[in-house]
Amino acid sequence: MNRDLNRLSSTTYDVLVIGAGIYGATVAWDAALRGLKVAVIDCNDFGSATSANSLKTIHGGLRYLQQFDIRRMRESIRERRILMHIAPHLVHPLPVLMPTYSYKLKSRPALMMALLINDIVGFDRNRLDDPEKYLPNGYTMSPQKLKEMIPGYDKYNLNGGALWYDCQCQNTERLLLSYVISAVNHGAEAANYVKANALLKVGNRVTGIRAEDVLTGDKFDIRAHYLVNQSGPWVDDILSTLDGKKTTKHFLHSTALNLVVNREIASRYALGLSGPFRHVFADGSFYNGFRILFFAPWRNRTIIGTDHRPLQGEPGKYHVTEKSIQNFLDDINKAYPAADIKRPEVTFFNSGFLPMSGIHPKTGEVQLVRHYRIHDHAAEDGSEGLLTVVGVKYTTARDVAKQTVDIIAARLGKKTSPCQTDTTRLYGGTIEKFTDFVIEQVAQNPCGLDEKVIRHLCCNYGSALDDILKYAKKEHSLQEKIAGSDEVLKAEVVHAVRQEMAQKLADVVLRRTDLGSAGHPGQQALTETAQIIARELGWSDSRIKAEIEHVNHIYILR
């Protein structure tokens, strides 16, 4: 995967995707697989913004029963199964446990009925040949059994619990990157750190963008027959460059905060626990209510979320504060007092923006947009050749991409192959039975690596792990692990630069490898990783120092 800006500026594409979050990456993959000439760019690194803010959960949509939205529930169940098929190394079953209480919709009978409907609606969820992907029926349990499974948990009116199965993506960053790599392997051009400064227009048709190489400041144009604005929270910034016209606002910002805690709180189960919510209004009055907090086991740690708040101020000036971390942690400990999470145990935080429809006038709670939106600007403002897509859910990005590319293919009038992204394996996903695959790789182990390292490579790179091992075979020193890590090889860093377009230290630490996605990896790890990248990209000592300072700053609260 090469960052070829000369090719970008000298080619006219069928489709140009602006924004390489999960929604942009899936559109690029779908369009490339159908035979269209595709380019996808991002002003930062692939998936470095809102798509990086994740609980790692691939939802089957059980919560949509609250709105009786069976159609959306079916979509989520289907997409969950598809992800287990096309990325079997990254997406795995996850048991979820929720207490039940003696009142109405949170009662044990109500949850029993919900689980029954969930199993009926998800009748085809197990139509995969891999036994590791099997999702059993849900069931309810006694309060005694629940307390055994959630140590120390006890609430007033507790009368049992409900257990069902969803899925978890161990590494959402690599899943997104797998879409980009797969698109490139099928002919797409991809480039990170390329900013769209303005939309170009001839008559009433959008024809491309005025682009800027963020790394050098060089400016150039990219031309395309159709543009897809998938820049997430920044879609309106892109649209504001269209003839200088003030357009309808497409993204109303709310913030989303998840915490990473450096211990397993509930072992192998994810937990959905009722916790307090308090909103203080401008006149000093307040509302006290409840919300569901999600505790997800992940890499011997726990991810907890999500704290949704309306954005105060401009998106570019938003940052997570120590106060926001502590306030959320206080609510978490009230939801599960026995967990007794201390502030030093919070090793990392993920934050981003989600679209909201508004704020509930009586409670002050953020009301998130429930459904994705595909805006056709030919109908909205007369601008041909432009779509704006606002997504709301990581799990269903592939399906939204299918619908987006369906529209583009029809408008271009090109004969394309039908959508194949529901059956075509992603980069690294050519695995029939995941457990057997891991056992085979551990047994083969041509480089004599630790079994934990082999399992790590299987879970992150899947069938593409030989792309890493080839470096280790050629250069013995690349078989060594990065200082402070018991899994990440130096070969992964070299591969990230040579084949995965890593341009900065943060790209490698946070998105190409597992080094820093759960917390600061340590100064020695940063120094060692930066030195490897420096040898590949020719960095000076001052550049190495600046890159390390930048990564350190990511973990600092203000």
N, C-alpha and C positions, 0 to 999 in steps of 0.2 A: 504494500500500500504506500504509494509515493505521493508526496505533496507537490504536484506539478501545476504551478500557477500559470505558466506560459500556455499550457494546454487549456486551462480554464478560460483564459482570455482570448484564445484563438479559435474556439469551437462554439458553434451554435447548438444548444441542447434542446431536446424535446421538453425536458422538465428540469427546472432548477428549484431545489428545495433549500429554503432559507431557515436554518436552525436544525441542528443535529442532536436534539433530545430524542427521547424514545419515539415520539410521533414522527419527527422528520426522518429518523433512521429507518423506520418501518416503511415509509412511503418510498424512500430511495431503493430499498430492497425489492419491494413489490414492482415498482416501475422498471427497474433493471431486469428483473426476472421475466417481465413481459416483453422484453426486447426494445424498450425505449432507451434513448440516449439521455443519461441522467447525470446531473451534478448535484452534490449536497455540500453545503458550507456551514460553518458556525463561527461566530465572532470570538468564541473561546475554544476550549477543548470539547470533544464529543461528550455529551452527557454531563457537563460540568456544572450545570445550573440546577433547575428544578428537578430534572430526572435523577439527580444524585440524592435527592431528599426522599428516602424510601424506607418503609418498614420491612422491605424485602418480601412482602406477602403477595402472592398471586391469588386474588380473591375469586371465589366461585359465586359471590353475589347473594349470600344468605340474607344479608341486611336489607336487600331490596324487597323482601317480603313485607317489611313495615309499610311500604307504599303500594304493595300488591303489584309490583312491577315485574311480572313474570317474564316478559320479553327481555328485559335487561338482565335478569337472572340467567336466562337460557344463554344469552350472549356470553356472559362471564364464565359459565360452566364450560361452554364450547371452547372459548379461548384458553382457559386453564388447561384443558386436555391437549389442545394444539401445542401449547408451550412445552408441556411434558414430552411431546413427541418430537418437536423440532429442536429442542435444546435439553435433551435428557440428562446431561451432565450438570446443568445449572438449576433445574426446577424439580423439586421433590415434594412428596406429601408432607403435610404438617398437621398434627392433631391440635384442635383448638378446644379449649375448655372454658365454659362460662357458668357462673353460679346462677341459680334460679331462686326466686323469692315468692312470698305468699300473696303477691298482688298482680292481678291483671296480666298484661303482656309480658311481664318478666317472671311469670309463674312457671312451675314445672310442666303442667299440662299445655300451656301455650307454647313453650319451647319444644315439647314433644311433638306437637302438631307441626311446628315450623320445620323440624328436622325430617318429619315424614314427607312433607311437601318438597323439601330440598332433595331428598332421595328420589322422589318421583320425577321432579323436574329434571334432575341430573341422571336420568335413567341410562344414559349412554356414556357416563363419565369414565367407565372402566373399559372402554373399547380400545385398549392398547395392549400389545403383546408382552410388555415388560411387567413382570409381577411386582417390581419395586415401585411402580406407579399406581398400584391398587389403592383406591379410596373406599374404605368400609362404610357401611351405613352409620348414621349418627344414632345416639341413644342418650337417655337421661339416667340419672343415678341418685342415690340417697344422699342426704347431707353428710352422713358419716363417711361415705366413699369420697365425696368431694373434698372433705377436710384432709383426707389422706393424700389426695393428689395435689392440693394447694396447702402446704404446711402453714399452720398458724392463721389461716383465713377463717374469720367468723364475723358474720354481720347479722344485724337484727332482721328477723323474718326470713332468714336463709332456710330454704326447704329442699335443696338438692342442687343438681348441676346438669349441664348438657354438654355432650362432647360430639364434635363432628370433624371432618377432615377437609382442609383446604390445601394450599401448596405454598412453598417458600422458594424464592430464588436466592441461592447462596451469595451470588455476586451479580447484582443488577447492572453494575458498570460493565462487566464483561458481556452480559447479555446484550446490552445496547451496542457495544463495540462489535459483537458478532454480527449484528444486522448490518453495520457499516462495512465490515470486512466482506461479508457475503455479497453485498451490493457491488463493491469494487471488484470482487472475483467474477462478477457477471457483467463487467464492463462500465460500471459507474465511475465517475471521478468524485473524490472526496477531498476536502481540505478543511482543516481546523485553523483557527486564528485568521479567518477571513471575514471581514465585517461588511455588511450591506449598508452603505452610507445613504443610498437613494435608489428609488425605483426609476427605471428609464421607461419612457412612453413615447410612442409614435401614433399620433391621432388619438384614438380612444383605446389603444391596445398597449398593455405593458409588455415590453420586449426584453427586459433584463434589469441589471442592477449596476450602479457605480460602486465598485468594491474597493476595499483597502486591505492590504496585508498588514495585520496588526503587529507582526514581528519586525517589519522593516519600514512601514509607512508608505510603501509603494501603492499607487492607485491604478486601477484598471477596470475595464468593463467585462461583465459576463452576460452573454446573450442566450435567450431561451424562448421557445414558443409558448411555454406555459410556466408560470411561477407559482410555487406553493409557499405561502408565508406561514411557517410553523415555528416561529420564534418564541412561543410560550408567552411569558409575561411581557414580552417586548413586541408583540404583534402590532400594537397601536403605534409604537415608535416607527416601525417600518412603514406603516400606512400613512403616517404624517408626512412622509416625503413624496406622496403622490400628488403632484401638481400644487403642493402647498395647501391642499384643501383640508378642512377640519372634518374628519369622518366620524361615524358613529363609534363609540367606544366598545371594543370587543372583549376587553379583559379588565374586570374590576378586581383589584388585588387584595388578597388576604394572605397572611403568613401561616406557615405550617412548620412546627418544630418537633423533632424526634430526638431522643437521647439514647446514647449507647452506654450501658452500665457494664463494668468489668467483672461480672460474675453471672452465673446461671441462677435465675431466681425461681424458675419452676421447671427445671430439668428439661425434659423433651417436649413439654406441652406449651403451646401459646395460650395466653389467658386474656379473656375479655372481661375486665372488672369495672364495676360502676364506681366512679369517682366524683368528687365535688366540682362544681363550676360556679364561680362567683364573678359577677360583672357589676362594676360601680359606674353609674351614670354621671353625666356632667353636673347634675344638681345635687349629687351626694347620695342619692338613693341607690339601692343595690338590689340585685337579683341573685338568689342562691338556688342552684339547681344541680343536676347530675349529668354526667356524660360517660361514655364507655371509653376506657383507656385500654390499649392493647399492649401486652407484654409478649414479645416474640423471642424465643431462644435462637441464638445465632453465633456460630463460631465460639462456643463456650462463653458467650456473653449474652446480654439481653438488650434488645432494642425496644424502647417504650415510646408510644405516641398515641394520638397526635394532638398537640396543642394548637388550635386554630384561633387566630386573632385577625381583626381588620388591620390593614396596613396603616400605620401612622406616618405620614410624610411621603417622600418620593422613594420609589423602588431602589434607585441607585444609591441612596443613603442608608438603606436598611442594614442593620447588623444585629446579631444575637448578643444580648447583654448578660452579664452575670446575674442581674436581677431576674431576667426572664427565665434563665435556667433554674434559679433557686425557687421561684414561684411555682414553676411547673413541677419541680421535684417535691415541693411541699404537697401539692395536690396528689402526686403519685403515692406518696407515703400515707396519705389519708385514705386512698383507695385500697391500699394493701399495707396496713401498719406493720405487720410482721416482717415485711421485706426490709424495712428500716434502712433505706438506701442513704448512704452518706455522700456528701458533695464530692469528695475525692474519688469516689467510685465512678463518677460520670467522666468517662475518658474521651468522649467525642459527642458531637451534636450534628444533626443534619437539619438544614433549614431551606425553605424555598417559598415560592408563591403558588397559590392555587386560585382559580377564578371563583368569585362568589357572586351571588345574585343580589346580596344585600345583607343587612344586619337585622335580626329579629327585633322589632321595636319594643317588645315586652321583656325580653331576656338578655338582649345584647349579644346573643350568640351569632357567630358567622353562619350564614346560610350558603353552603357551597352550591355551585352549579352542578346539577345532577347529570346532565347529558352533554356529550360532545356537540360541537357545532362546526359545520362546514359552510363557510360564507362564500358565495359566488358573487364576485364584485361586478360581473357583467349585469346582474340583476339589481345589485344594491346601489351602485353608483355609476354604472356604465363603463367600467374599466374591464375590458376584455383581457383574457389570458392570465387572470389572477384569482387564486383561491386563498382564503385565510382559514386555517383550521385551529380550533381551540379544543384541546383534549382535557379530560378530567380524570382519567384512570389509566394507570400503567398497564394493567392486565389486558385491556381491550384495544391497545394501540394498533395491533396488526389488523383487526377488523375495520377500524376507522381508515387505515391506510388503504385497504382494499376498496372501500367506497370512494375514497379520494381519487385513486388511480382509475377507477371505473369512469368517473366524471371526466378526467383529463383525456383518457383514451378516446372517449366518445367525442369530445370537443376537437381533438386533434384530427379526427377522421382517419386514424391509422388502424390498420388491422393488426391487432396484437393477440398474443396467446392469452387464454384466461388466467385468472389469478391462481397461482400455485403455492402461495406462501403458507397455506394450511397443511401442506404435505411435504414440502421441500425442507430438508434439514438445514439448519444454520451451520456456519463455520464451527467445527468441533462437535457437531451433533450427530455424526454418523455412528450411532451406537444402538444396537438392538436391545440388549439387556444390560442395564447399567452395572448391577452388582457383579455379573460375570465379567464385564469389561474391566472393572477395577481389579478383580482377582487375577485376571490374565496379565494386566500390566504390572502388578506387584510381583508376579512370578517371573516375568521376563526381565524387567529392570536391567537393561543393558549397561547402565553406568554405575550400578551398585549403590544407588542412592538409598537414603533412609526410606522405610515404608511410608512414613508420614508425608514425606516429600512427594512420593509417587501418588499417593491418594490426593494430596493437594493439587497436583498437576492434572489428575483425572477430573477433579471437581471444577477446575477453573478453565481448562483448555479442552477437555474431552478428547475426542478422537484426533485433535490437532496437537496433542502433547509432544509428538515427534518434532514439531516445529521448534520446540524448546530444547529437546534432548539433542538435536543435531549440533547446537552450539556447544553443549556440554561434552559431546563426543569429540569434537574437533579441538577444543581448548579445555584442558582439565581444570584450570582455575575457575571456569564458569560453572563447574559443578558445586562450588562452594556456596553456602548460604550467606545472605546479607547479614551483617552483624546485628545481633539482637533478635533475628527471626529464626524460627525452627522449621520454616517451610519455604520461604521465597529464595529462589536461586539467583545468582548473578546472571545466569543465562536469560532469565526472564527480563531483566533490565535491558540487555543487549537486544533481545527480540523486540521489546517495546519500541526502541528507537529505530531499528532497521526495518521493521515490518509493520509496525502499528502506529506510526506517525507521532510518537511522543516527542514533543518539542520542549517541554519544560520538566523540571524535577517533580512538580506537583502532578503532572500527567501520569508519571510512573508510580509515584507513591500512593496516589488516591484512586486512580482509575485503571491502570494497566496491571497492577499487582495488588496484593492484599496488605502491603506494608503499613499503610497509614489510614485505612478506611475504618478502623475501629479505635483509633487513638494514635497519639504521637509515637512514632517508631523508635525514637531515640536519636541523639545527635550523631552517634557513630554510624547508624544506619543511613541517615541523611547524607553524611559526608561520603561514605563509601559509594552510595548510589549515585550521587552527583559526580563523583570522580569517574565512574564508569560511563555515564552519559557524556561527560566532558571529553573523554577519549574518542567517543563516537562522533560528536558534533563540533569538536574543536573549541570548547569553551576556555576562556581565560580564568585565572584564579579569581579575579574580581567577579566574573559571571557566576562562578561556582558559589562564591560567598553570597551574592544577591539571590540566587535560587534557593539556597538554604534558608536565608532570612525570610523569603516569601513564604515558604512552607511553614516555618515556625509561626509566622503571623496568622496562618489559617487556624491554628489551635488556640490562639489567644482571644479571650473575651474582652470586651471594652466596658 
